[in-house]
């Protein structure tokens, strides 16, 4: 599964199903929170980084790792 396919799954209209799918992946709490904030809640990376008090680069690294984990788990 590609990262684009993972993002498509995360953007499914039924948010409860998306949360259940995320629970099946071995994500850290921070990785899960970043995906929820940036994909499900529609926050920009900068907004999410500011709320989490981390740099945008750090957020992007966590998000990339989370998407990779999802792609591997959902194949």
Biopython code that builds the backbone (N, CA, C, O; Angstrom):
import numpy as np
from Bio.PDB.StructureBuilder import StructureBuilder

atoms = [
    (1, "UNK", "N", (0.845, -1.169, 0.000)),
    (1, "UNK", "CA", (0.000, 0.000, 0.000)),
    (1, "UNK", "C", (0.894, 1.237, 0.000)),
    (1, "UNK", "O", (1.879, 1.301, 0.736)),
    (2, "UNK", "N", (0.549, 2.201, -0.818)),
    (2, "UNK", "CA", (1.344, 3.424, -0.892)),
    (2, "UNK", "C", (0.870, 4.423, 0.159)),
    (2, "UNK", "O", (-0.192, 4.256, 0.759)),
    (3, "UNK", "N", (1.668, 5.455, 0.370)),
    (3, "UNK", "CA", (1.287, 6.495, 1.321)),
    (3, "UNK", "C", (0.018, 7.209, 0.860)),
    (3, "UNK", "O", (-0.813, 7.593, 1.684)),
    (4, "UNK", "N", (-0.135, 7.387, -0.447)),
    (4, "UNK", "CA", (-1.350, 8.017, -0.966)),
    (4, "UNK", "C", (-2.574, 7.154, -0.682)),
    (4, "UNK", "O", (-3.642, 7.678, -0.366)),
    (5, "UNK", "N", (-2.427, 5.848, -0.792)),
    (5, "UNK", "CA", (-3.534, 4.943, -0.476)),
    (5, "UNK", "C", (-3.860, 4.994, 1.014)),
    (5, "UNK", "O", (-5.026, 4.937, 1.402)),
    (6, "UNK", "N", (-2.831, 5.102, 1.840)),
    (6, "UNK", "CA", (-3.049, 5.224, 3.286)),
    (6, "UNK", "C", (-3.823, 6.502, 3.577)),
    (6, "UNK", "O", (-4.777, 6.485, 4.354)),
    (7, "UNK", "N", (-3.424, 7.604, 2.964)),
    (7, "UNK", "CA", (-4.130, 8.864, 3.176)),
    (7, "UNK", "C", (-5.580, 8.763, 2.728)),
    (7, "UNK", "O", (-6.465, 9.336, 3.364)),
    (8, "UNK", "N", (-5.834, 8.043, 1.642)),
    (8, "UNK", "CA", (-7.212, 7.855, 1.177)),
    (8, "UNK", "C", (-8.040, 7.106, 2.215)),
    (8, "UNK", "O", (-9.197, 7.451, 2.454)),
    (9, "UNK", "N", (-7.454, 6.085, 2.832)),
    (9, "UNK", "CA", (-8.153, 5.343, 3.887)),
    (9, "UNK", "C", (-8.430, 6.260, 5.071)),
    (9, "UNK", "O", (-9.522, 6.244, 5.638)),
    (10, "UNK", "N", (-7.436, 7.055, 5.438)),
    (10, "UNK", "CA", (-7.589, 7.940, 6.593)),
    (10, "UNK", "C", (-8.644, 9.020, 6.361)),
    (10, "UNK", "O", (-9.215, 9.550, 7.314)),
    (11, "UNK", "N", (-8.900, 9.343, 5.100)),
    (11, "UNK", "CA", (-9.881, 10.383, 4.782)),
    (11, "UNK", "C", (-11.274, 9.808, 4.537)),
    (11, "UNK", "O", (-12.159, 10.522, 4.065)),
    (12, "UNK", "N", (-11.480, 8.530, 4.850)),
    (12, "UNK", "CA", (-12.791, 7.924, 4.689)),
    (12, "UNK", "C", (-13.820, 8.719, 5.490)),
    (12, "UNK", "O", (-13.500, 9.252, 6.552)),
    (13, "UNK", "N", (-15.054, 8.803, 4.988)),
    (13, "UNK", "CA", (-16.063, 9.604, 5.682)),
    (13, "UNK", "C", (-16.441, 9.086, 7.070)),
    (13, "UNK", "O", (-16.842, 9.881, 7.920)),
    (14, "UNK", "N", (-16.329, 7.813, 7.323)),
    (14, "UNK", "CA", (-16.726, 7.268, 8.618)),
    (14, "UNK", "C", (-15.523, 7.284, 9.559)),
    (14, "UNK", "O", (-14.733, 6.341, 9.582)),
    (15, "UNK", "N", (-15.390, 8.353, 10.327)),
    (15, "UNK", "CA", (-14.223, 8.566, 11.186)),
    (15, "UNK", "C", (-14.033, 7.460, 12.219)),
    (15, "UNK", "O", (-12.898, 7.124, 12.554)),
    (16, "UNK", "N", (-15.133, 6.883, 12.733)),
    (16, "UNK", "CA", (-15.001, 5.804, 13.723)),
    (16, "UNK", "C", (-14.251, 4.614, 13.136)),
    (16, "UNK", "O", (-13.436, 3.993, 13.818)),
    (17, "UNK", "N", (-14.526, 4.296, 11.871)),
    (17, "UNK", "CA", (-13.827, 3.197, 11.216)),
    (17, "UNK", "C", (-12.348, 3.508, 11.045)),
    (17, "UNK", "O", (-11.503, 2.620, 11.157)),
    (18, "UNK", "N", (-12.041, 4.754, 10.776)),
    (18, "UNK", "CA", (-10.649, 5.161, 10.605)),
    (18, "UNK", "C", (-9.904, 5.011, 11.924)),
    (18, "UNK", "O", (-8.778, 4.516, 11.953)),
    (19, "UNK", "N", (-10.528, 5.437, 13.009)),
    (19, "UNK", "CA", (-9.895, 5.307, 14.330)),
    (19, "UNK", "C", (-9.637, 3.831, 14.639)),
    (19, "UNK", "O", (-8.578, 3.484, 15.162)),
    (20, "UNK", "N", (-10.594, 2.965, 14.321)),
    (20, "UNK", "CA", (-10.397, 1.527, 14.545)),
    (20, "UNK", "C", (-9.238, 0.999, 13.714)),
    (20, "UNK", "O", (-8.457, 0.175, 14.190)),
    (21, "UNK", "N", (-9.121, 1.466, 12.476)),
    (21, "UNK", "CA", (-8.006, 1.025, 11.626)),
    (21, "UNK", "C", (-6.674, 1.490, 12.213)),
    (21, "UNK", "O", (-5.684, 0.761, 12.163)),
    (22, "UNK", "N", (-6.650, 2.702, 12.767)),
    (22, "UNK", "CA", (-5.413, 3.212, 13.375)),
    (22, "UNK", "C", (-5.023, 2.387, 14.596)),
    (22, "UNK", "O", (-3.838, 2.207, 14.875)),
    (23, "UNK", "N", (-6.026, 1.884, 15.325)),
    (23, "UNK", "CA", (-5.748, 1.077, 16.514)),
    (23, "UNK", "C", (-5.044, -0.232, 16.147)),
    (23, "UNK", "O", (-4.374, -0.831, 16.989)),
    (24, "UNK", "N", (-5.192, -0.677, 14.902)),
    (24, "UNK", "CA", (-4.587, -1.927, 14.448)),
    (24, "UNK", "C", (-3.108, -1.768, 14.099)),
    (24, "UNK", "O", (-2.408, -2.754, 13.868)),
    (25, "UNK", "N", (-2.645, -0.534, 14.064)),
    (25, "UNK", "CA", (-1.264, -0.250, 13.691)),
    (25, "UNK", "C", (-0.476, 0.094, 14.953)),
    (25, "UNK", "O", (-0.990, 0.757, 15.854)),
    (26, "UNK", "N", (0.763, -0.357, 15.008)),
    (26, "UNK", "CA", (1.613, -0.110, 16.173)),
    (26, "UNK", "C", (2.203, 1.308, 16.108)),
    (26, "UNK", "O", (3.404, 1.487, 15.906)),
    (27, "UNK", "N", (1.332, 2.307, 16.284)),
    (27, "UNK", "CA", (1.761, 3.705, 16.255)),
    (27, "UNK", "C", (2.068, 4.177, 17.665)),
    (27, "UNK", "O", (1.458, 3.720, 18.632)),
    (28, "UNK", "N", (3.020, 5.097, 17.774)),
    (28, "UNK", "CA", (3.218, 5.752, 19.056)),
    (28, "UNK", "C", (2.044, 6.702, 19.285)),
    (28, "UNK", "O", (1.314, 7.030, 18.350)),
    (29, "UNK", "N", (1.867, 7.139, 20.520)),
    (29, "UNK", "CA", (0.790, 8.089, 20.809)),
    (29, "UNK", "C", (0.951, 9.361, 19.988)),
    (29, "UNK", "O", (-0.029, 9.914, 19.489)),
    (30, "UNK", "N", (2.185, 9.820, 19.850)),
    (30, "UNK", "CA", (2.438, 11.044, 19.089)),
    (30, "UNK", "C", (2.120, 10.853, 17.611)),
    (30, "UNK", "O", (1.532, 11.737, 16.988)),
    (31, "UNK", "N", (2.502, 9.709, 17.042)),
    (31, "UNK", "CA", (2.210, 9.440, 15.632)),
    (31, "UNK", "C", (0.701, 9.414, 15.388)),
    (31, "UNK", "O", (0.210, 9.982, 14.412)),
    (32, "UNK", "N", (-0.025, 8.749, 16.283)),
    (32, "UNK", "CA", (-1.477, 8.667, 16.132)),
    (32, "UNK", "C", (-2.103, 10.059, 16.248)),
    (32, "UNK", "O", (-2.968, 10.422, 15.452)),
    (33, "UNK", "N", (-1.669, 10.825, 17.227)),
    (33, "UNK", "CA", (-2.205, 12.167, 17.419)),
    (33, "UNK", "C", (-1.938, 13.052, 16.202)),
    (33, "UNK", "O", (-2.804, 13.824, 15.791)),
    (34, "UNK", "N", (-0.756, 12.941, 15.635)),
    (34, "UNK", "CA", (-0.412, 13.744, 14.458)),
    (34, "UNK", "C", (-1.313, 13.381, 13.283)),
    (34, "UNK", "O", (-1.790, 14.269, 12.577)),
    (35, "UNK", "N", (-1.554, 12.083, 13.060)),
    (35, "UNK", "CA", (-2.444, 11.690, 11.965)),
    (35, "UNK", "C", (-3.864, 12.182, 12.227)),
    (35, "UNK", "O", (-4.532, 12.660, 11.310)),
    (36, "UNK", "N", (-4.321, 12.071, 13.443)),
    (36, "UNK", "CA", (-5.676, 12.539, 13.766)),
    (36, "UNK", "C", (-5.783, 14.047, 13.541)),
    (36, "UNK", "O", (-6.756, 14.528, 12.960)),
    (37, "UNK", "N", (-4.791, 14.776, 13.999)),
    (37, "UNK", "CA", (-4.834, 16.232, 13.863)),
    (37, "UNK", "C", (-4.750, 16.685, 12.414)),
    (37, "UNK", "O", (-5.521, 17.544, 11.985)),
    (38, "UNK", "N", (-3.810, 16.109, 11.652)),
    (38, "UNK", "CA", (-3.559, 16.614, 10.300)),
    (38, "UNK", "C", (-4.472, 16.019, 9.234)),
    (38, "UNK", "O", (-4.744, 16.661, 8.220)),
    (39, "UNK", "N", (-4.941, 14.808, 9.457)),
    (39, "UNK", "CA", (-5.776, 14.172, 8.434)),
    (39, "UNK", "C", (-7.254, 14.222, 8.817)),
    (39, "UNK", "O", (-8.084, 14.684, 8.034)),
    (40, "UNK", "N", (-7.578, 13.752, 10.001)),
    (40, "UNK", "CA", (-8.986, 13.683, 10.387)),
    (40, "UNK", "C", (-9.561, 15.042, 10.759)),
    (40, "UNK", "O", (-10.683, 15.369, 10.371)),
    (41, "UNK", "N", (-8.803, 15.833, 11.505)),
    (41, "UNK", "CA", (-9.297, 17.146, 11.926)),
    (41, "UNK", "C", (-8.975, 18.244, 10.927)),
    (41, "UNK", "O", (-9.493, 19.355, 11.040)),
    (42, "UNK", "N", (-8.131, 17.948, 9.956)),
    (42, "UNK", "CA", (-7.840, 18.905, 8.890)),
    (42, "UNK", "C", (-6.931, 20.058, 9.276)),
    (42, "UNK", "O", (-6.911, 21.085, 8.597)),
    (43, "UNK", "N", (-6.180, 19.902, 10.354)),
    (43, "UNK", "CA", (-5.244, 20.953, 10.749)),
    (43, "UNK", "C", (-4.054, 20.961, 9.796)),
    (43, "UNK", "O", (-3.680, 19.928, 9.242)),
    (44, "UNK", "N", (-3.473, 22.130, 9.618)),
    (44, "UNK", "CA", (-2.244, 22.189, 8.837)),
    (44, "UNK", "C", (-1.112, 21.615, 9.693)),
    (44, "UNK", "O", (-1.234, 21.504, 10.913)),
    (45, "UNK", "N", (-0.027, 21.259, 9.040)),
    (45, "UNK", "CA", (1.123, 20.741, 9.778)),
    (45, "UNK", "C", (1.654, 21.793, 10.744)),
    (45, "UNK", "O", (2.067, 21.466, 11.856)),
    (46, "UNK", "N", (1.644, 23.036, 10.326)),
    (46, "UNK", "CA", (2.136, 24.106, 11.196)),
    (46, "UNK", "C", (1.239, 24.270, 12.425)),
    (46, "UNK", "O", (1.740, 24.424, 13.539)),
    (47, "UNK", "N", (-0.079, 24.239, 12.232)),
    (47, "UNK", "CA", (-1.010, 24.347, 13.361)),
    (47, "UNK", "C", (-0.811, 23.193, 14.347)),
    (47, "UNK", "O", (-0.752, 23.400, 15.559)),
    (48, "UNK", "N", (-0.708, 21.985, 13.810)),
    (48, "UNK", "CA", (-0.529, 20.814, 14.661)),
    (48, "UNK", "C", (0.804, 20.882, 15.404)),
    (48, "UNK", "O", (0.868, 20.570, 16.593)),
    (49, "UNK", "N", (1.858, 21.285, 14.713)),
    (49, "UNK", "CA", (3.176, 21.391, 15.345)),
    (49, "UNK", "C", (3.146, 22.404, 16.483)),
    (49, "UNK", "O", (3.712, 22.162, 17.549)),
    (50, "UNK", "N", (2.492, 23.530, 16.259)),
    (50, "UNK", "CA", (2.408, 24.551, 17.307)),
    (50, "UNK", "C", (1.626, 24.021, 18.507)),
    (50, "UNK", "O", (2.017, 24.247, 19.652)),
    (51, "UNK", "N", (0.514, 23.311, 18.248)),
    (51, "UNK", "CA", (-0.284, 22.772, 19.351)),
    (51, "UNK", "C", (0.487, 21.723, 20.151)),
    (51, "UNK", "O", (0.343, 21.630, 21.370)),
    (52, "UNK", "N", (1.303, 20.937, 19.453)),
    (52, "UNK", "CA", (2.092, 19.897, 20.113)),
    (52, "UNK", "C", (3.420, 20.425, 20.658)),
    (52, "UNK", "O", (4.152, 19.705, 21.337)),
    (53, "UNK", "N", (3.721, 21.679, 20.357)),
    (53, "UNK", "CA", (4.961, 22.323, 20.791)),
    (53, "UNK", "C", (6.194, 21.588, 20.275)),
    (53, "UNK", "O", (7.153, 21.344, 21.008)),
    (54, "UNK", "N", (6.136, 21.241, 18.982)),
    (54, "UNK", "CA", (7.281, 20.637, 18.293)),
    (54, "UNK", "C", (7.499, 21.395, 16.989)),
    (54, "UNK", "O", (6.631, 22.148, 16.548)),
    (55, "UNK", "N", (8.653, 21.192, 16.381)),
    (55, "UNK", "CA", (8.915, 21.866, 15.110)),
    (55, "UNK", "C", (8.118, 21.187, 13.990)),
    (55, "UNK", "O", (7.710, 20.031, 14.104)),
    (56, "UNK", "N", (7.914, 21.928, 12.929)),
    (56, "UNK", "CA", (7.202, 21.365, 11.775)),
    (56, "UNK", "C", (7.996, 20.204, 11.191)),
    (56, "UNK", "O", (7.411, 19.207, 10.767)),
    (57, "UNK", "N", (9.324, 20.321, 11.162)),
    (57, "UNK", "CA", (10.155, 19.235, 10.643)),
    (57, "UNK", "C", (10.000, 17.973, 11.471)),
    (57, "UNK", "O", (9.941, 16.872, 10.924)),
    (58, "UNK", "N", (9.936, 18.125, 12.783)),
    (58, "UNK", "CA", (9.738, 16.982, 13.679)),
    (58, "UNK", "C", (8.371, 16.348, 13.406)),
    (58, "UNK", "O", (8.254, 15.125, 13.328)),
    (59, "UNK", "N", (7.343, 17.184, 13.263)),
    (59, "UNK", "CA", (6.002, 16.673, 12.966)),
    (59, "UNK", "C", (6.007, 15.900, 11.655)),
    (59, "UNK", "O", (5.433, 14.815, 11.567)),
    (60, "UNK", "N", (6.649, 16.452, 10.648)),
    (60, "UNK", "CA", (6.691, 15.780, 9.344)),
    (60, "UNK", "C", (7.389, 14.427, 9.440)),
    (60, "UNK", "O", (6.972, 13.469, 8.790)),
    (61, "UNK", "N", (8.437, 14.341, 10.237)),
    (61, "UNK", "CA", (9.143, 13.066, 10.406)),
    (61, "UNK", "C", (8.240, 12.034, 11.087)),
    (61, "UNK", "O", (8.205, 10.873, 10.681)),
    (62, "UNK", "N", (7.513, 12.459, 12.121)),
    (62, "UNK", "CA", (6.578, 11.557, 12.808)),
    (62, "UNK", "C", (5.459, 11.115, 11.861)),
    (62, "UNK", "O", (5.074, 9.946, 11.846)),
    (63, "UNK", "N", (4.945, 12.057, 11.077)),
    (63, "UNK", "CA", (3.851, 11.749, 10.152)),
    (63, "UNK", "C", (4.310, 10.768, 9.078)),
    (63, "UNK", "O", (3.587, 9.832, 8.737)),
    (64, "UNK", "N", (5.506, 10.983, 8.547)),
    (64, "UNK", "CA", (6.046, 10.086, 7.527)),
    (64, "UNK", "C", (6.194, 8.672, 8.090)),
    (64, "UNK", "O", (5.813, 7.701, 7.435)),
    (65, "UNK", "N", (6.738, 8.553, 9.285)),
    (65, "UNK", "CA", (6.917, 7.243, 9.921)),
    (65, "UNK", "C", (5.557, 6.591, 10.166)),
    (65, "UNK", "O", (5.405, 5.388, 9.952)),
    (66, "UNK", "N", (4.573, 7.363, 10.608)),
    (66, "UNK", "CA", (3.238, 6.825, 10.864)),
    (66, "UNK", "C", (2.600, 6.310, 9.574)),
    (66, "UNK", "O", (1.994, 5.238, 9.565)),
    (67, "UNK", "N", (2.732, 7.060, 8.503)),
    (67, "UNK", "CA", (2.171, 6.631, 7.214)),
    (67, "UNK", "C", (2.852, 5.360, 6.713)),
    (67, "UNK", "O", (2.202, 4.484, 6.142)),
    (68, "UNK", "N", (4.161, 5.264, 6.927)),
    (68, "UNK", "CA", (4.890, 4.055, 6.534)),
    (68, "UNK", "C", (4.397, 2.849, 7.336)),
    (68, "UNK", "O", (4.211, 1.767, 6.779)),
    (69, "UNK", "N", (4.186, 3.032, 8.641)),
    (69, "UNK", "CA", (3.683, 1.940, 9.483)),
    (69, "UNK", "C", (2.287, 1.506, 9.037)),
    (69, "UNK", "O", (1.995, 0.312, 8.979)),
    (70, "UNK", "N", (1.436, 2.465, 8.725)),
    (70, "UNK", "CA", (0.082, 2.158, 8.254)),
    (70, "UNK", "C", (0.144, 1.383, 6.932)),
    (70, "UNK", "O", (-0.566, 0.395, 6.745)),
    (71, "UNK", "N", (0.992, 1.841, 6.033)),
    (71, "UNK", "CA", (1.111, 1.180, 4.739)),
    (71, "UNK", "C", (1.537, -0.266, 4.896)),
    (71, "UNK", "O", (1.009, -1.145, 4.215)),
    (72, "UNK", "N", (2.486, -0.525, 5.788)),
    (72, "UNK", "CA", (2.948, -1.896, 6.020)),
    (72, "UNK", "C", (1.866, -2.738, 6.692)),
    (72, "UNK", "O", (1.678, -3.901, 6.336)),
    (73, "UNK", "N", (1.162, -2.166, 7.647)),
    (73, "UNK", "CA", (0.163, -2.929, 8.407)),
    (73, "UNK", "C", (-1.082, -3.225, 7.578)),
    (73, "UNK", "O", (-1.738, -4.243, 7.797)),
    (74, "UNK", "N", (-1.413, -2.362, 6.639)),
    (74, "UNK", "CA", (-2.663, -2.511, 5.886)),
    (74, "UNK", "C", (-2.491, -3.207, 4.543)),
    (74, "UNK", "O", (-3.436, -3.266, 3.756)),
    (75, "UNK", "N", (-1.305, -3.734, 4.268)),
    (75, "UNK", "CA", (-1.093, -4.441, 2.991)),
    (75, "UNK", "C", (-1.793, -5.782, 3.005)),
    (75, "UNK", "O", (-1.731, -6.521, 2.023)),
]
sb = StructureBuilder()
sb.init_structure("model")
sb.init_model(0)
sb.init_chain("A")
sb.init_seg("    ")
for serial, (resi, resn, name, xyz) in enumerate(atoms, 1):
    if name == "N":
        sb.init_residue(resn, " ", resi, " ")
    sb.init_atom(name, np.array(xyz, "f"), 0.0, 1.0, " ", f" {name:<3s}", serial, name[0])
structure = sb.get_structure()
